Amino acid sequence: MTEYSASSLVYVTMAFRRMERTWQVRKIVVLGLALAALWACGSKEAPVEKTVDEMGTEIVLNRKEPAKLAGAPADLELVEEWRLDTGDDATASFGLSDIGEFDIDAEGNVFFLADPSHEKAVLKFDASGRPAASFGRRGQGPGEIQRFADLYVTARDEVAVSNQDNSRLTVFDAGGTLVRETPAPSDLMAVAPLPNGSFLTMKRQADPRPDSLFEFPIELSGPDWTVREKLDTGFLENPMTGEKLRGTYHLQSWSVSRDKIFTGHQDRGYDIFVYDFEGRPVRKIRKEFDAVPVPEAHKKEFLDQFGSPQMKFIQDKVYFPSGMPPFIGFAADEESRLYVMTYETTGQPGEFIFDVFDADGVFILRKPIRVFQDYNGGFFKVRNGRFYCVEEDAEGQKLFIAYRMDWKQ
């Protein structure tokens, strides 16, 4: 009896202790769930969230306002270092009376595609903006350029020119000496030779669909131009056969950092894809935005394309959406920070709001910058801690300005 009673007492005591531990565990679980719920509620107001898609690719979801991250810059000051004025006689006589494609090497030299009437295709200005060299004689012979489509400075500081009419990629060193020429597809609009020997290309191809005129695929190709990966694409509506024509441009953007590829186009919304040089998805950058109402100046410019009597029937098809697309274009710097030119303006002529994202795809800064833009997009690049861009003065002359970038904490 005593042993039994003692055993029963031990059993009851152990049972109460188990119950006590169970309640402690439950309290911890409940507290954890409560904290998780609070975190979840708080995360709805957070400036950035990260999820993954069905393929396991990270998606960075940014809010309308920049995230407040420890150590992130609070502002960016642009300090002008030098400029080129296309209205200047000396600049124009060197071959730069207008500004289209340009790129920059690691030394700060800037390379421009020259005016079509100039005897050389490429113009080089040094890191202080002084004329330094011109090269790429017009013609069809070795190292000669008949008609160009694009210019790109590689990681080796070689200048690659899409030699369109000659159906080849012509590559010079920074001094203008021919390094090599490679037969290339004639439908290339742009090409970036990557350090691993691949080519990042954007093409213009006829689209067989009746309401579409062209497709603009961005692809990763091998050294023999065989397509390995189709990273992105955009389409241009056929104004002749379609019943309606949306009155905004179908701008497509791409940029390359030290080790990443960025692609995006306006029709997809504020959604920028990031890949490594093998074409593997790294992340998708998304951001909430308020669409800018379509400006009257844009409506006039768009309709003026079809101003002739023969094109009047196309004007009648044009409709304008409730707002502009999310961005005009973007450029990445070497460290994979991304600078996105939006349609939002400050009210000052030619000044647009730029969204700046860090290397992890987090929206960290808004910055107003004066940059010229037209139906080709915005004219700017970021390299060597500098912001290079085209502006337009009151008389409509193009200015090229090199700014030093000073980050403020």
C-alpha positions as CSV (number, residue, x, y, z in Angstrom):
1,M,0.0,0.0,0.0
2,T,2.7,2.4,1.0
3,E,4.8,1.5,-2.0
4,Y,1.7,1.8,-4.2
5,S,0.8,5.1,-2.6
6,A,4.4,6.3,-3.1
7,S,4.4,5.2,-6.7
8,S,1.0,6.9,-7.3
9,L,2.4,10.1,-5.7
10,V,5.4,10.0,-8.0
11,Y,3.2,9.3,-11.0
12,V,0.9,12.2,-10.1
13,T,3.9,14.6,-9.5
14,M,5.5,13.6,-12.8
15,A,2.2,14.1,-14.6
16,F,1.8,17.6,-13.2
17,R,5.4,18.4,-14.2
18,R,4.7,17.1,-17.7
19,M,1.6,19.2,-17.8
20,E,3.6,22.2,-16.6
21,R,6.3,21.7,-19.3
22,T,3.6,21.2,-21.9
23,W,2.0,24.5,-21.0
24,Q,5.4,26.2,-21.1
25,V,6.0,24.8,-24.5
26,R,2.5,26.0,-25.6
27,K,3.2,29.4,-24.2
28,I,6.4,29.6,-26.2
29,V,4.6,28.4,-29.3
30,V,1.8,30.9,-28.8
31,L,4.3,33.7,-28.1
32,G,6.2,32.7,-31.3
33,L,3.0,32.7,-33.3
34,A,2.1,36.1,-31.9
35,L,5.5,37.5,-32.8
36,A,5.3,36.0,-36.3
37,A,1.8,37.5,-36.7
38,L,3.1,40.9,-35.6
39,W,6.1,40.5,-38.0
40,A,3.8,39.6,-40.8
41,C,1.6,42.6,-40.1
42,G,4.6,44.8,-39.9
43,S,6.0,43.4,-43.1
44,K,3.0,44.6,-45.0
45,E,4.2,48.1,-44.3
46,A,7.8,47.3,-44.9
47,P,9.5,49.0,-47.8
48,V,10.8,45.7,-49.3
49,E,9.9,42.0,-49.2
50,K,11.6,39.0,-50.7
51,T,10.0,35.9,-51.9
52,V,10.7,33.2,-54.5
53,D,8.9,32.2,-57.6
54,E,7.9,28.7,-58.7
55,M,11.4,28.2,-60.2
56,G,13.2,29.2,-57.0
57,T,14.3,32.6,-58.3
58,E,14.4,35.4,-55.7
59,I,11.8,38.2,-56.2
60,V,12.5,41.5,-54.5
61,L,9.3,43.4,-54.0
62,N,9.9,47.1,-53.4
63,R,7.4,49.7,-52.1
64,K,6.9,53.2,-53.6
65,E,9.3,54.8,-51.1
66,P,13.0,53.9,-50.6
67,A,13.9,51.3,-47.9
68,K,15.6,52.6,-44.7
69,L,18.7,50.3,-44.5
70,A,21.6,50.7,-42.1
71,G,24.6,52.1,-44.0
72,A,22.6,52.9,-47.1
73,P,23.2,56.4,-48.6
74,A,20.7,59.2,-47.8
75,D,21.5,61.2,-50.9
76,L,23.6,61.4,-54.1
77,E,25.2,64.6,-55.2
78,L,26.3,65.0,-58.8
79,V,29.3,67.3,-59.3
80,E,30.0,68.3,-62.9
81,E,33.6,67.6,-64.0
82,W,33.4,68.4,-67.7
83,R,31.0,68.8,-70.6
84,L,30.9,68.7,-74.4
85,D,28.6,71.1,-76.4
86,T,27.6,69.8,-79.8
87,G,26.9,73.5,-80.7
88,D,30.6,74.2,-80.3
89,D,32.4,74.4,-83.6
90,A,35.5,72.5,-82.5
91,T,33.4,69.6,-81.1
92,A,31.2,69.5,-84.2
93,S,34.2,69.6,-86.6
94,F,35.7,66.6,-84.7
95,G,32.5,64.7,-85.7
96,L,30.2,65.1,-82.8
97,S,27.4,67.4,-83.9
98,D,24.8,65.1,-82.3
99,I,25.0,62.4,-79.7
100,G,23.7,58.8,-80.0
101,E,25.4,55.7,-78.7
102,F,28.4,56.1,-76.4
103,D,30.3,54.1,-73.8
104,I,33.2,54.5,-71.3
105,D,36.3,52.5,-70.5
106,A,37.9,51.9,-67.1
107,E,40.3,54.9,-67.6
108,G,37.3,57.3,-68.1
109,N,37.8,57.7,-71.9
110,V,34.5,58.2,-73.7
111,F,33.8,56.7,-77.1
112,F,31.0,58.0,-79.4
113,L,29.6,56.8,-82.7
114,A,30.3,59.7,-85.0
115,D,27.9,61.5,-87.3
116,P,27.2,59.4,-90.5
117,S,28.9,62.1,-92.6
118,H,32.2,61.8,-90.7
119,E,35.0,59.8,-92.3
120,K,35.6,57.8,-89.1
121,A,32.9,55.9,-87.2
122,V,34.2,56.2,-83.7
123,L,35.3,59.3,-81.7
124,K,37.4,59.1,-78.5
125,F,37.5,61.8,-75.9
126,D,39.9,61.4,-72.9
127,A,38.9,61.4,-69.2
128,S,38.9,65.3,-69.2
129,G,36.7,65.6,-72.3
130,R,39.5,66.4,-74.8
131,P,39.4,65.0,-78.3
132,A,41.9,62.1,-78.4
133,A,41.4,59.9,-81.5
134,S,39.0,58.9,-84.3
135,F,39.0,55.5,-85.9
136,G,37.0,53.0,-87.9
137,R,37.2,54.3,-91.4
138,R,34.1,54.2,-93.6
139,G,34.0,51.4,-96.1
140,Q,33.8,47.6,-96.5
141,G,37.4,46.6,-96.0
142,P,39.0,45.1,-92.9
143,G,38.4,47.3,-89.9
144,E,36.1,49.6,-91.9
145,I,32.6,50.5,-90.9
146,Q,29.9,50.8,-93.6
147,R,26.9,51.4,-91.2
148,F,26.9,50.9,-87.5
149,A,24.1,49.9,-85.1
150,D,25.7,50.0,-81.6
151,L,29.0,50.5,-79.7
152,Y,30.0,48.7,-76.5
153,V,33.2,48.9,-74.4
154,T,34.1,45.4,-73.1
155,A,35.5,44.4,-69.7
156,R,38.9,44.4,-71.5
157,D,38.4,48.0,-72.5
158,E,38.0,47.0,-76.2
159,V,35.6,48.9,-78.3
160,A,33.1,46.6,-80.1
161,V,31.1,48.1,-83.0
162,S,28.1,46.4,-84.5
163,N,29.2,46.7,-88.2
164,Q,25.7,46.2,-89.5
165,D,26.0,46.6,-93.3
166,N,29.2,44.5,-93.3
167,S,27.5,41.8,-91.1
168,R,30.3,41.6,-88.7
169,L,31.4,42.7,-85.2
170,T,34.5,44.9,-85.4
171,V,36.6,45.2,-82.3
172,F,39.3,47.9,-81.7
173,D,41.6,48.5,-78.7
174,A,41.2,51.7,-76.8
175,G,43.7,53.4,-79.1
176,G,41.8,52.6,-82.2
177,T,43.9,49.6,-83.5
178,L,41.9,46.8,-85.1
179,V,42.0,43.8,-82.8
180,R,39.7,41.3,-84.6
181,E,36.5,41.0,-86.7
182,T,33.9,38.4,-86.4
183,P,31.1,37.6,-88.9
184,A,27.8,38.4,-87.1
185,P,24.1,38.2,-87.9
186,S,22.8,41.2,-89.8
187,D,19.7,41.6,-87.6
188,L,21.8,42.7,-84.6
189,M,20.7,45.9,-83.0
190,A,23.2,45.7,-80.1
191,V,25.8,43.3,-78.9
192,A,27.9,43.1,-75.7
193,P,30.9,40.6,-75.8
194,L,31.1,39.1,-72.3
195,P,34.2,38.0,-70.4
196,N,33.3,34.3,-70.7
197,G,33.3,34.5,-74.5
198,S,29.5,34.7,-74.9
199,F,27.6,37.5,-76.6
200,L,24.7,39.3,-75.2
201,T,22.6,40.5,-78.1
202,M,19.4,42.3,-78.9
203,K,18.0,41.7,-82.4
204,R,15.1,43.0,-84.5
205,Q,13.2,40.1,-86.2
206,A,10.1,40.1,-88.2
207,D,7.2,38.8,-86.2
208,P,4.8,36.4,-88.1
209,R,1.8,37.3,-86.0
210,P,-0.5,39.5,-88.0
211,D,-0.9,42.3,-85.4
212,S,2.8,42.5,-84.6
213,L,5.5,44.0,-86.8
214,F,8.8,43.1,-85.0
215,E,10.1,41.1,-82.1
216,F,13.2,42.3,-80.1
217,P,14.7,39.2,-78.4
218,I,17.5,39.7,-75.9
219,E,19.6,36.5,-76.1
220,L,22.8,34.9,-74.9
221,S,24.8,33.4,-77.7
222,G,28.0,31.4,-77.9
223,P,31.2,32.4,-79.8
224,D,29.6,31.0,-83.0
225,W,26.4,33.1,-82.4
226,T,24.4,30.0,-81.6
227,V,21.6,31.1,-79.2
228,R,22.0,29.5,-75.8
229,E,19.4,31.3,-73.8
230,K,16.5,33.7,-74.7
231,L,16.5,36.0,-71.7
232,D,13.8,38.5,-72.6
233,T,11.8,39.9,-75.5
234,G,9.6,42.7,-76.6
235,F,7.2,43.3,-79.5
236,L,6.2,46.2,-81.7
237,E,2.6,46.4,-82.8
238,N,1.9,46.5,-86.6
239,P,0.3,50.0,-87.2
240,M,-0.9,48.9,-90.6
241,T,-2.9,45.8,-89.8
242,G,-3.8,46.2,-86.1
243,E,-7.2,47.5,-85.1
244,K,-5.7,49.7,-82.4
245,L,-2.3,51.2,-81.7
246,R,-1.3,52.1,-78.2
247,G,0.2,55.6,-78.1
248,T,3.4,54.7,-76.0
249,Y,6.7,53.4,-77.2
250,H,7.8,49.8,-76.6
251,L,11.1,50.6,-75.1
252,Q,13.4,47.7,-74.2
253,S,16.4,48.0,-71.9
254,W,19.4,46.0,-71.0
255,S,22.6,46.7,-69.1
256,V,25.7,44.7,-67.9
257,S,27.6,45.1,-64.7
258,R,30.8,43.4,-63.7
259,D,29.1,40.0,-63.3
260,K,25.3,40.5,-64.0
261,I,22.9,41.1,-66.9
262,F,19.8,43.2,-66.4
263,T,16.8,43.2,-68.8
264,G,13.4,44.8,-68.9
265,H,10.8,46.3,-71.2
266,Q,8.0,48.8,-70.6
267,D,5.2,46.4,-71.5
268,R,5.9,44.1,-68.6
269,G,5.6,46.8,-66.0
270,Y,8.1,47.6,-63.3
271,D,9.7,44.2,-63.5
272,I,13.5,43.9,-64.1
273,F,15.2,40.5,-64.6
274,V,18.7,39.8,-63.4
275,Y,20.9,37.0,-64.8
276,D,24.5,35.8,-64.4
277,F,26.7,35.5,-67.5
278,E,25.6,31.9,-68.0
279,G,22.0,33.0,-68.4
280,R,20.9,31.7,-65.0
281,P,18.3,33.8,-63.3
282,V,19.6,35.6,-60.2
283,R,16.5,37.7,-59.1
284,K,13.6,39.7,-60.3
285,I,13.4,43.3,-59.1
286,R,9.8,44.7,-58.8
287,K,8.5,48.0,-57.5
288,E,5.2,49.6,-56.9
289,F,4.6,52.8,-58.8
290,D,2.0,55.4,-59.7
291,A,1.6,55.8,-63.4
292,V,2.3,59.3,-64.7
293,P,-0.5,60.7,-66.8
294,V,0.3,60.8,-70.5
295,P,1.7,64.3,-71.2
296,E,0.2,66.3,-74.0
297,A,3.6,66.8,-75.6
298,H,4.0,63.1,-75.8
299,K,0.6,62.7,-77.5
300,K,1.5,65.3,-80.1
301,E,4.9,63.7,-80.7
302,F,3.4,60.3,-81.1
303,L,0.6,61.4,-83.5
304,D,3.0,63.5,-85.5
305,Q,4.7,60.3,-86.7
306,F,1.6,59.6,-88.8
307,G,0.9,63.2,-89.9
308,S,1.0,62.7,-93.6
309,P,-2.3,62.2,-95.5
310,Q,-1.3,58.6,-96.4
311,M,-0.9,57.8,-92.7
312,K,-4.0,59.5,-91.4
313,F,-5.8,56.2,-91.0
314,I,-3.1,55.1,-88.5
315,Q,-3.7,58.3,-86.4
316,D,-7.3,57.2,-86.2
317,K,-6.3,53.9,-84.5
318,V,-4.1,55.5,-81.8
319,Y,-5.3,55.4,-78.2
320,F,-3.5,56.6,-75.2
321,P,-3.6,54.6,-71.9
322,S,-4.4,56.1,-68.5
323,G,-0.7,56.4,-67.7
324,M,2.8,56.1,-69.0
325,P,4.9,52.9,-68.5
326,P,6.9,52.6,-65.2
327,F,10.3,53.6,-66.6
328,I,12.1,55.0,-69.6
329,G,15.3,52.9,-69.2
330,F,18.0,51.9,-66.8
331,A,21.8,51.4,-66.5
332,A,23.8,49.4,-64.0
333,D,27.2,50.3,-62.6
334,E,30.1,47.9,-62.1
335,E,28.9,47.0,-58.6
336,S,25.4,46.0,-59.9
337,R,23.7,49.1,-58.5
338,L,20.8,49.9,-60.8
339,Y,19.7,53.4,-61.9
340,V,16.2,53.5,-63.3
341,M,14.9,56.6,-65.2
342,T,11.2,56.9,-64.6
343,Y,8.6,59.1,-66.4
344,E,8.1,61.0,-63.1
345,T,9.4,64.6,-63.5
346,T,10.1,67.5,-61.1
347,G,8.5,70.0,-63.4
348,Q,11.9,71.4,-64.4
349,P,12.6,71.0,-68.1
350,G,14.2,67.6,-68.9
351,E,14.5,66.6,-65.2
352,F,13.3,63.1,-64.4
353,I,13.2,61.1,-61.1
354,F,15.6,58.2,-61.0
355,D,15.1,55.2,-58.7
356,V,18.3,53.7,-57.4
357,F,18.6,50.1,-56.3
358,D,21.5,48.5,-54.5
359,A,23.3,45.3,-55.6
360,D,20.6,43.2,-53.8
361,G,17.8,44.8,-55.8
362,V,16.6,47.0,-52.9
363,F,15.2,50.4,-53.7
364,I,17.4,52.8,-51.7
365,L,17.2,56.3,-53.2
366,R,15.2,58.7,-55.4
367,K,17.2,61.3,-57.3
368,P,16.1,64.0,-59.8
369,I,18.5,64.2,-62.8
370,R,18.4,66.1,-66.1
371,V,18.7,63.6,-68.9
372,F,17.6,63.8,-72.5
373,Q,15.2,61.2,-73.7
374,D,13.3,60.4,-76.9
375,Y,11.7,57.4,-78.6
376,N,15.0,55.5,-78.2
377,G,14.9,56.0,-74.4
378,G,17.2,57.9,-72.0
379,F,20.8,58.7,-72.8
380,F,22.9,57.9,-69.7
381,K,25.5,55.5,-68.3
382,V,27.2,54.9,-65.0
383,R,30.8,53.9,-64.6
384,N,33.9,54.7,-62.6
385,G,31.9,56.4,-59.9
386,R,30.6,58.9,-62.5
387,F,27.2,59.5,-64.1
388,Y,27.5,60.3,-67.8
389,C,24.5,61.7,-69.6
390,V,23.2,63.7,-72.5
391,E,21.2,66.9,-71.8
392,E,19.5,69.4,-74.0
393,D,19.9,73.2,-73.7
394,A,17.3,75.8,-74.3
395,E,18.2,76.0,-78.0
396,G,17.9,72.3,-78.5
397,Q,21.6,71.6,-78.7
398,K,22.9,68.4,-77.1
399,L,25.3,68.5,-74.2
400,F,27.3,65.6,-72.9
401,I,28.1,65.9,-69.2
402,A,30.4,63.9,-66.9
403,Y,29.4,64.1,-63.2
404,R,31.3,62.8,-60.3
405,M,29.0,60.9,-57.9
406,D,29.3,61.8,-54.2
407,W,27.3,59.6,-51.9
408,K,25.9,61.2,-48.8
409,Q,25.3,59.1,-45.6
